[in-house]
Amino acid sequence: MLRRTGIRAIGVALCAIGIPSAASGQATSQSLVVKAVAEVETRVVQDGREIVKLTPANRVVPGDQVIYTLEIRNAGGTAVRDPTVTYAVPSHMVYVADSATGPGAEVRYSVDNGHFFERPEYLRVSDTDGHSRQAKSDEYTHIRWKLKNMLKSNSVAYARFRAVVK
């Protein structure tokens, strides 16, 4: 079985940003700032209609679904080409299959604490008998969004995923 290490509190957090470069394949950019906000859906009645709103995930219990929105901001003075954002699925959460999105982004997943990323159909893990099988979404440890477009100076892009509290 794969183990996840570390516990990340639900709320606002910072995550790693990588930008592909010819020399190393990936490097950290000081100009990109990522803020992750954890929210839950709440239903309220407004003007006689039921509306779904997102509210901060201040108190959650096992089984609650949390929506993580990553605000990716280029605070630098120049555009960043094809930025890559990596975010760890919190260890007390289980990723919800097919929920990672980002306009104009290619999404990949990791089952080995962020060492290797691939599309779900190509991710493999070993079962208790040592046999290789396709990974399940609840085994994902990290998500990576590769934005296909340049992120201009002082611009913002968003990415999102859902996870359930263990």
Number of C-alpha atoms within 10 A of each C-alpha: 9 13 10 17 11 8 11 14 12 21 15 17 14 13 15 15 22 21 20 16 12 8 7 8 9 14 15 15 17 11 16 23 18 23 16 21 19 23 22 19 16 11 12 12 9 9 7 7 9 10 12 13 11 13 13 17 19 11 9 15 9 10 12 16 21 25 24 23 21 25 17 22 19 23 16 16 10 12 16 18 15 18 25 24 23 21 20 18 24 20 17 17 22 21 25 17 14 11 12 23 16 18 13 13 21 15 22 18 26 25 25 17 18 16 9 12 20 15 11 19 9 11 21 16 17 13 13 8 6 9 9 12 12 13 18 15 17 15 19 25 25 21 22 24 25 19 22 14 14 12 20 17 16 14 14 16 18 17 21 18 20 22 23 19 17 12
